[in-house]
Amino acid sequence: MRSTNLLTYLFTYLVTLGVLLPANLVSTLTFDFVVNRLFMKVFRTHTVEIVKCCQYYLGFSLPSMMLAKRTDNFEEKFKNNCTFSKHLL
């Protein structure tokens, strides 16, 4: 298995796990730490700036960002589709 496929699989697993578990600030930061450490091991660096550049150029988002995006999408869909919320607005 290629390393990019492995990274994609692990990242998807972490994001899915993060969505299934109740998320608070500590848990999302823990998932971010795991992803950052994974990138540090893969690219053999200890510099956070290099890790952030690699994540940016590979198109990876941290689990906290993915969770925030999914939460925003859910709230937007709920606001637009819920008949009860339409009566409140």
VOPAGU-2260 file (C-alpha; in pm, 1 decimal, decimal comma):
REM VOPAGU-2260
SITE   aa  ch    i         X         Y         Z
SITE  MET   A    0       0,0       0,0       0,0
SITE  ARG   A    1     136,6     339,8     -90,8
SITE  SER   A    2     205,5     583,0     189,6
SITE  THR   A    3     -49,6     836,2      60,7
SITE  ASN   A    4    -320,3     568,9      62,2
SITE  LEU   A    5    -222,6     472,3     414,2
SITE  LEU   A    6    -231,3     834,5     526,6
SITE  THR   A    7    -571,0     883,6     365,6
SITE  TYR   A    8    -704,6     570,3     534,7
SITE  LEU   A    9    -571,4     671,1     876,6
SITE  PHE   A   10    -695,2    1026,4     840,4
SITE  THR   A   11   -1042,7     910,6     735,0
SITE  TYR   A   12   -1051,1     672,7    1029,6
SITE  LEU   A   13    -954,7     948,6    1272,5
SITE  VAL   A   14   -1212,5    1189,6    1133,6
SITE  THR   A   15   -1485,2     924,3    1141,4
SITE  LEU   A   16   -1393,5     835,6    1496,6
SITE  GLY   A   17   -1397,5    1202,2    1588,1
SITE  VAL   A   18   -1747,0    1244,1    1445,4
SITE  LEU   A   19   -1880,3     938,6    1627,4
SITE  LEU   A   20   -1741,6    1038,6    1964,8
SITE  PRO   A   21   -1867,1    1340,9    2154,1
SITE  ALA   A   22   -1626,0    1615,3    2063,7
SITE  ASN   A   23   -1490,8    1874,9    2294,9
SITE  LEU   A   24   -1184,3    2091,8    2265,3
SITE  VAL   A   25    -953,3    1839,5    2430,0
SITE  SER   A   26   -1058,1    1547,5    2209,4
SITE  THR   A   27   -1023,2    1745,3    1887,0
SITE  LEU   A   28    -680,8    1868,9    1993,4
SITE  THR   A   29    -584,7    1509,9    2070,8
SITE  PHE   A   30    -679,9    1399,7    1720,1
SITE  ASP   A   31    -489,3    1696,4    1575,2
SITE  PHE   A   32    -183,8    1590,8    1774,9
SITE  VAL   A   33    -206,7    1233,7    1641,6
SITE  VAL   A   34    -226,2    1353,4    1280,6
SITE  ASN   A   35      62,1    1596,8    1329,5
SITE  ARG   A   36     278,4    1326,0    1486,8
SITE  LEU   A   37     192,3    1089,7    1200,8
SITE  PHE   A   38     309,6    1349,6     949,5
SITE  MET   A   39     625,0    1406,9    1153,1
SITE  LYS   A   40     705,5    1036,3    1140,0
SITE  VAL   A   41     628,0     999,5     769,9
SITE  PHE   A   42     831,9    1303,0     666,7
SITE  ARG   A   43    1098,3    1251,3     934,7
SITE  THR   A   44    1086,8    1601,9    1074,3
SITE  HIS   A   45    1018,4    1766,8    1406,5
SITE  THR   A   46     932,0    2106,7    1264,3
SITE  VAL   A   47     565,3    2198,4    1287,4
SITE  GLU   A   48     592,9    2448,9    1001,6
SITE  ILE   A   49     712,1    2174,5     764,6
SITE  VAL   A   50     428,2    1950,0     877,9
SITE  LYS   A   51     171,8    2225,9     815,5
SITE  CYS   A   52     316,9    2288,2     468,1
SITE  CYS   A   53     299,9    1916,4     386,5
SITE  GLN   A   54     -60,2    1899,2     508,1
SITE  TYR   A   55    -150,1    2204,1     301,6
SITE  TYR   A   56      10,2    2081,5     -20,9
SITE  LEU   A   57    -131,1    1729,5      21,2
SITE  GLY   A   58    -478,4    1869,1      84,3
SITE  PHE   A   59    -514,4    1735,0     438,0
SITE  SER   A   60    -721,5    1912,3     698,4
SITE  LEU   A   61    -679,3    1854,4    1067,3
SITE  PRO   A   62    -958,6    1660,0    1238,1
SITE  SER   A   63   -1065,5    1971,1    1429,0
SITE  MET   A   64   -1113,6    2154,9    1099,8
SITE  MET   A   65   -1302,7    1864,1     946,0
SITE  LEU   A   66   -1527,1    1837,0    1251,2
SITE  ALA   A   67   -1598,0    2210,5    1250,4
SITE  LYS   A   68   -1683,1    2195,9     879,5
SITE  ARG   A   69   -1914,9    1898,0     927,5
SITE  THR   A   70   -2081,7    2067,8    1223,1
SITE  ASP   A   71   -2138,2    2384,1    1020,2
SITE  ASN   A   72   -2280,4    2181,4     729,7
SITE  PHE   A   73   -2513,9    1994,0     965,0
SITE  GLU   A   74   -2635,6    2313,0    1130,3
SITE  GLU   A   75   -2690,5    2476,5     791,1
SITE  LYS   A   76   -2889,6    2178,2     661,4
SITE  PHE   A   77   -3087,3    2160,4     983,7
SITE  LYS   A   78   -3167,0    2530,3     967,3
SITE  ASN   A   79   -3274,8    2507,5     602,0
SITE  ASN   A   80   -3470,3    2181,4     618,8
SITE  CYS   A   81   -3632,5    2178,0     959,3
SITE  THR   A   82   -3993,5    2297,6     946,4
SITE  PHE   A   83   -3988,7    2381,3    1315,1
SITE  SER   A   84   -3688,3    2610,4    1274,9
SITE  LYS   A   85   -3857,5    2787,0     979,8
SITE  HIS   A   86   -4144,4    2886,5    1207,8
SITE  LEU   A   87   -3897,9    3028,0    1460,3
SITE  LEU   A   88   -3723,5    3249,8    1205,5
